[in-house]
Amino acid sequence: MEPVDAQYGGIEMIAIAVIFVAIGYLEWVYLIREKQKASIIRIVMGCSFFLLLCAEAVYLFADNWSIGMFMNTVFSPVQKWLFAET
């Protein structure tokens, strides 16, 4: 795996994180104002954090990984088996 270019992962990833933090803050304020249970707040904040990690990972690995590569990895052996290729 090649090292990430310093310019590639810079300001865009920070912007994604800032936007997610702002949305998370607004969700938290709404849930506190509506007097939701602590378990609901944990679920919502956990989902928000998980989605932040997913968005950052998709952005970071966009050039190294694609859904086409994944499908090829999964279905290439099946195709070879079906068509009796060696």
SEMAR-659668 format. One record per atom (N, C-alpha, C): residue in one letter; z, x, y. Coordinates in steps of 0.1 Angstrom, whole numbers. Layout:
REM residues N
rest,pz,px,py
a,Z,X,Y
...
END
This chain:
REM residues 86
rest,pz,px,py
m,0,8,-12
m,0,0,0
m,0,9,12
e,-9,6,22
e,-10,14,34
e,1,10,43
p,6,20,51
p,16,17,61
p,11,7,72
v,20,-2,76
v,17,-12,86
v,14,-5,99
d,3,-8,106
d,0,-2,119
d,10,-7,129
a,15,2,138
a,25,-1,147
a,21,-13,156
q,8,-14,159
q,3,-24,168
q,2,-38,161
y,0,-37,148
y,-2,-49,140
y,10,-58,139
g,22,-52,136
g,33,-60,134
g,42,-62,146
g,37,-59,158
g,45,-59,170
g,49,-72,176
i,42,-74,187
i,46,-85,196
i,43,-99,190
e,33,-100,181
e,30,-113,175
e,42,-117,166
m,47,-108,158
m,58,-112,149
m,71,-115,157
i,73,-108,168
i,84,-112,176
i,82,-125,182
a,70,-129,187
a,67,-142,192
a,70,-153,182
i,66,-151,170
i,68,-161,159
i,83,-163,158
a,91,-152,157
a,105,-153,156
a,112,-160,167
v,107,-157,180
v,113,-164,191
v,110,-179,191
i,98,-182,187
i,95,-197,187
i,103,-204,176
f,105,-198,165
f,113,-204,154
f,128,-205,159
v,133,-195,166
v,147,-195,171
v,148,-206,181
a,139,-208,189
a,139,-219,199
a,139,-233,193
i,130,-234,183
i,130,-247,176
i,143,-249,168
g,148,-239,162
g,161,-240,154
g,172,-243,163
y,172,-238,175
y,183,-241,185
y,182,-256,189
l,170,-261,192
l,168,-275,195
l,173,-284,184
e,169,-280,171
e,174,-288,160
e,189,-288,159
w,195,-276,161
w,210,-275,160
w,216,-284,170
v,211,-283,183
v,217,-291,194
v,216,-306,190
y,204,-311,185
y,202,-325,182
y,212,-329,170
l,213,-320,160
l,222,-324,149
l,237,-325,153
i,241,-316,162
i,255,-316,167
i,257,-329,176
r,247,-332,184
r,248,-343,193
r,249,-356,185
e,241,-357,174
e,242,-369,165
e,253,-369,155
k,262,-359,156
k,274,-358,148
k,270,-358,133
q,261,-350,129
q,257,-349,115
q,267,-341,107
k,268,-343,94
k,277,-335,86
k,273,-321,85
a,283,-312,82
a,280,-298,82
a,270,-294,71
s,270,-302,60
s,261,-299,49
s,247,-302,54
i,244,-312,62
i,231,-315,67
i,226,-304,76
i,235,-299,84
i,232,-288,94
i,228,-276,86
r,236,-273,75
r,233,-261,67
r,219,-262,60
i,216,-274,55
i,203,-276,49
i,192,-275,59
v,193,-281,70
v,182,-279,80
v,181,-265,85
m,191,-258,88
m,190,-244,92
m,186,-235,81
g,189,-238,69
g,184,-230,58
g,169,-232,56
c,165,-244,57
c,150,-247,56
c,143,-240,67
s,148,-240,79
s,142,-234,91
s,141,-219,89
f,152,-213,84
f,152,-198,81
f,142,-195,70
f,141,-203,60
f,132,-200,49
f,117,-201,54
l,115,-211,63
l,101,-212,68
l,98,-201,78
l,108,-196,85
l,106,-184,93
l,102,-172,85
l,109,-170,74
l,106,-158,65
l,92,-160,59
c,88,-172,55
c,75,-175,50
c,64,-172,60
a,66,-177,72
a,56,-174,83
a,54,-160,86
e,66,-152,87
e,65,-138,89
e,58,-131,78
a,61,-135,65
a,54,-128,54
a,39,-131,53
v,35,-143,56
v,21,-147,56
v,14,-139,67
y,20,-137,79
y,14,-130,90
y,13,-115,86
l,24,-110,80
l,24,-95,77
l,15,-92,66
f,13,-100,56
f,5,-97,44
f,-9,-103,45
a,-13,-108,56
a,-26,-115,57
a,-38,-106,53
d,-37,-93,56
d,-48,-84,53
d,-47,-79,39
n,-35,-79,33
n,-34,-72,20
n,-34,-82,8
w,-32,-95,11
w,-31,-105,1
w,-38,-118,5
s,-45,-124,-4
s,-51,-137,-1
s,-50,-146,-13
i,-52,-159,-11
i,-51,-168,-22
i,-63,-166,-32
g,-74,-161,-27
g,-85,-158,-36
g,-82,-147,-46
m,-74,-137,-41
m,-70,-126,-50
m,-60,-131,-60
f,-51,-140,-56
f,-42,-146,-65
f,-49,-155,-76
m,-59,-163,-72
m,-66,-171,-81
m,-74,-162,-91
n,-80,-152,-86
n,-87,-143,-95
n,-78,-136,-105
t,-66,-132,-101
t,-56,-126,-110
t,-52,-136,-121
v,-50,-149,-117
v,-46,-159,-127
v,-57,-163,-136
f,-69,-166,-130
f,-79,-173,-138
f,-90,-163,-144
s,-90,-151,-140
s,-100,-142,-146
s,-97,-140,-161
p,-85,-138,-166
p,-83,-137,-180
p,-87,-150,-188
v,-84,-161,-182
v,-88,-174,-188
v,-103,-175,-189
q,-110,-171,-179
q,-124,-172,-179
q,-130,-162,-189
k,-125,-150,-190
k,-129,-141,-200
k,-127,-146,-214
w,-116,-153,-216
w,-112,-158,-229
w,-122,-170,-233
l,-124,-179,-223
l,-133,-190,-225
l,-147,-186,-229
f,-152,-176,-222
f,-166,-172,-224
f,-168,-160,-233
a,-157,-157,-240
a,-156,-146,-250
a,-162,-133,-245
e,-158,-130,-233
e,-162,-117,-227
e,-152,-107,-230
t,-156,-94,-231
t,-147,-84,-234
t,-146,-74,-222
END
